[in-house]
Each structure stands twice: as structure tokens, then as C-alpha cells.
Amino acid sequence: SLRDLVQRLITRFYRQFAEQDPDWNKIHIMHAWGGRGLEGVYYNTCSYNGIPPMNLSQAKLQTPNEPFDYICAQLNKYTLKPQYDYVILDEAQDFPIHFYRICRQITRDNQIIWAYDDFQNILNIKIQDEKETFGKDENGNFFIDFSQQNNNNVQDLVLHKCYRNPRKILLCAFALGLGIYNKDSKTQKIRIIQRLEHNGHWESLGFTVETGNSIASDKMIVSRPEENSPLLKNHFLDNSDAIIKISAYENIQKECEAVARLIIDDLNKELNPEDISVIALDNGNIKSYFRLISQYLERYNIKTFSMLAAPNDNTVYKVEGHVTLSTIFKAKGNEAGSVYVVGIDAVFADKNNITERNKLFTAITRSLAWVTLTGLAPEARICIEEFRLLKHNDFKLVFTQPSEEEVVTIKQSMDKKQAILNKIKRMSTELIEDGEFTTEEALNLIKRELSPQKQ
């Protein structure tokens, strides 16, 4: 479902440097698995190397729970021929180790780029560092080890600016995703669900730590400066009550009817149907959600495009003139102007579950402008209360840092050199973008700033 978006983005940026479209014979946008009629890394690699591919049914007979990892592990037993100059993995947090190793084998000179988001890990995949991910050669040396690079390039780059989501929507996603304002059901005391390991981690992601050192029992206050969400639309989308709505309903019928009315209101305000996406988080009732929403919208001649009904070889997320109805898995990486996240009670019925919280984070961050969260009472009211506390704290993340023993720590596996290079890159970009410093002046300032670390 990401193929169409990726192709459009590549074309858009390519046209900034050339007066023609890319040569698509030289660029392959592929599914990870693939099959007949659908290009995929696994399937294409098997074909290129004369190895019989294994299908889903065969793989599930071997390992019902991890069929994709199994077929990748089997393929890695072969020495594979290089096919590509570069391999770029998007949504890489979804891929197991053995898939990365296939990609390294089929790429010349280890020229691999992978982009991932720890907070969107909804498949329980363990995020690895580069050494563990790609493994060792026959001499016991790591295939890829950033600490052994001889140049001063940033190999492990953390993106601290967000260009998709309005600042308050991003803060809402972090607050709900990490469980910053999660109340213990028995004691009613705040008990966050996931923590970052140190202040540097927060700052590398574009946040400002106002109070605390990320040590257990520290009182933490974390904010996000507007310059790290550098969107003109932030000035027009600052009213949190207008851009973020959360509601609880008695039953699915009333919830779907309310969502349909809000979608109609969006269309009356000049949004196009393809600018709107509905994402269901309640897998048990997803068919009911999509059926009811479609029925309500059909009364007003509004068409829907359901990812549940799309064929296996579908490569688009949006269809002109249609509202998209999607699972969270198909929505990953895609975006829409107005996003409706239905069935949030499924998340808050198991509100301490990290995977469920990550699904909510992923769904919210699909939004370019507006997000509406709906679900059934009483569980959906838990979400309403957590959001109320976020607003009460002026969209700052205010919490007591738990210990590593109490909660899961999201770790940033980065050596010191890479962390310093990231900081230099951030600082130089900010100084040069301000227009007050030349590149040389900016570098001299940074050298003075970082001199204690250098020593």
C-alpha cells in the first residue's frame, strides 16, 4: 500500500534536479515478500539466483508464527549474487534480522540505508544495532560496524524535525503512545508504560528536557519547540480542540454514524474524499466498522475504498473520490489530511500493552492536519482523560521517570562518535538556516561549543 506514495515522492524530488521522470527500469519499489505478479525482495532474489521460492502456506507449516523470518533464514543459507547498487528499506522496524541480511547480500559494497521508527514497532520486532543486525563474516568481523568507519560521516542519523504532523498532534501521539498520563487502575497514580533511556535521546528526537536527568524517580518535564515542527500549518492548526477530537460512544452503530457525520462535515469544508482515512484498531470488529461506515456514507453518495477488500497485489492507499478504510498495518507509512481512528477501546482495554500503544501512536501520526479518535465507553474515556491531562500541562510531557526494572526502555543504540556527529549536524543546520552565519562561522562556533566533549 506504500508503493504509490513512495513512487510519487521519488518522482517529486527527482524533478527538482532533472526535467524528466526517473528511469523506473533502474529503480525497483518492492514488497518484502512478493510473489507471482507482485515484485518482492524475497521472490525476486530467489528467481535471480535460481532458488525455488517458498510460499506462505509452506512457510507456516514450518513456523506458524514467524513464516517470513523462516523463509529469509533459509534463503540466507545460500551465497546470493549482488543485484543492486543501493538498497533502501522503509518502515524497517517491521523486518527481522534475516531480511536485513538478504538485503546486504544482494547489495554491492554494503550500500544499505534503512529508516525506522522505534515508536511504530507494532509487530514485536526487536530493534537491533547494525552489528547484531548484519552479523559477522567467516573471520569473526562484523559486516557493518559504524564505530569502525574511517571517515567522519554521520552513519547513524536521528531525524529531530517532523515535517508531517502538526506539533500538538505529534505530542498527543507521544503522550498516548508512551502512556505518559496512564493511571494505574488500582492506585490511580500515573504509571508510564515506556521510557527513553536518557536526556540525549529525547533531545535527538527534537524535544527539550526542561526538568530532570532521566534518572529513576526524577521529575521530568519534556516539551517540543516549534522550530522542530517547522510547518506553516502549525500557525493555522494551533487550536487543539479543533485538530484533535476524542469521543466515547455506547455502541459501534452510534460510533460509526458519528464518524460518518464528521466525514461529511470534512467534505463540506472542501476536503476531498481521498484526503480522509479511517483506521480501525479493533481487529475483532473491523468488518463491522467498515460495513457500517460505508453504509452511512453511501446514503450521501460518498464512496469508500476498503483495504480489506483490496486484492493482494494492490499497490495504492488512496483512490480519487474515495474515503480510505484501512487496517493499521496497511496505513503504516501512509498519510491523510484528516484521520479517523476508530475502535480505540481495543487499545485501552489492554492499556499497558506496548504493542497496542504503538498501534495508537502509528495511527495518530498518519495525520497531516486533523485526527479524530473514537471508541466505546468506558475504555475510550481512559483515552479522553489522558488527553485532558496533556492539555492541562500545556502539551508538555510531565512525568516521574521510572526505573529500567519497572518499564520497558526504548534504547538508542548509538556510539559516542555518532552521537556527537548528530549533534554537530543539528547545530550547523540550525545556525546556517538562521542566515546569520556562514558555514565556516557555524563550524567554528560548534568547535568551541563541543570542545569539552572533544577533550
Steps between C-alpha positions, in 0.01 A plus 500: 500500500803730529619449143290775345609758762869404476494525121335843511752629755800374302359662185435829680855530636660373178331779306675757717827399331392380156241590239382143465364213707730235649590194294282240670703221337775597742287548809297211642239574766423164654299318759718305746359155415345523152372224275363440151376833367646698793865599519659418832852482642469135603326379183725698262815388680394136472431542127829683435699228676307200364368401844142361532299751709285389791141624529309606810326165551828309482671742741216480753535123512855556628444799731137614531587816695808623308465378140680796340801479730518126428514536121758779529717283726482215248592731211797638696657155500585562135767734364291753309608703198507881535222665300490862613731797556285615792218354706275732700265351762201702617298407812802290589386440857266237354776278359678211677879458503511246218327738259768764564763236425340415166508870412870523589580200282323637193654849534843596372749638756253489791329817373180462705283769652225406743247732661297400802294635789528327838160636597326334204618148582165320488626154403707429814821514299816553705674815374867415456823693459690468172755248633243252631270556204743409221715252691862392447708363215700175505785680680279620783489863384173691489375560147388852601638689802452876512765541772765369261428751222813695407318817396302753701169450322178456695417131448230484768283805444208590729242730343402762757256699285152382409355624172179298496304556818395825665694540827205438731394187314855364530507577874161329537641192326802488732290556812254222414758270343740506796216509752632822653168565676394138549335448838541175691157336516531427874697790647401765242861619505672582173705208369665550162541197276819569301795724580793645308838420650657848532454869428715477189249259350215747553707788358610302193131453415440875508369540855625730776549359850401788726532310828665171603794280400307183406620331820249281684259709713596825323218744437509543121356782291549455126379747236534536124616831351315625195819513291514119508152482352570763232165503328315810391177315578589502873393866504161408356459174693577612854154447647532154655123461538459554126780275375476219761163352593442200727153357568343198670178329386256240631523266202666457161192617309499838672878530466492430125207735443687778682816437297302509176345835597843644574633375165208668323587818690861470378379471142276804544811690611662423164711197585502238225392143585855371434628748764317297766608170655322278753726264697346226715691378806240244610590200285213294640240746373680650202258355242204644690668841521570516127159363401309749716712803406467409130123464534460835672716677241325331206179676601675824399661350188844494660716210380749305711813301416546213748848355542334183630335443163804601293680220310833364625692676224347840581762779499292808586364644824286776353249493215375830362147577618508233775547509878764243599409233759816333630651264751791639703742277309397638160498857633863487613710753311196655331337828590177697466380851575225382734542168682230316695624235742204280599481222758750654742329312783693193379822681595383621839343167594864386516647842571837383635573299185792663314401362159149642534640838604737495202204434269329808640818708451527376142136578421512854643819587312336423164332841531615806304251736665211351700451182702184360659511210748182306576408188696259340739448600861632450760843416352505795257450736796845397625642652182294816552642535853861453387455764233341734755812476717721575199298815424504595872881491485505726193600213269810421703593147604510514879583176682717326756777296336454130588791260537611251233359221715153656505440564128640432156780738397519614138875504444694694243786273398748760384870535577642826637657609171172466311314687777745793476481504119120514527526795737742680265264444207200635696687805625657590164166465321328730750776764487517506120122494456471807724696685232722678753806277454702366212590132497854581624373723782250235604770231516726722711218565746425129522865416564503737797169359625616138481860549614449345850348188337789488253754498783 
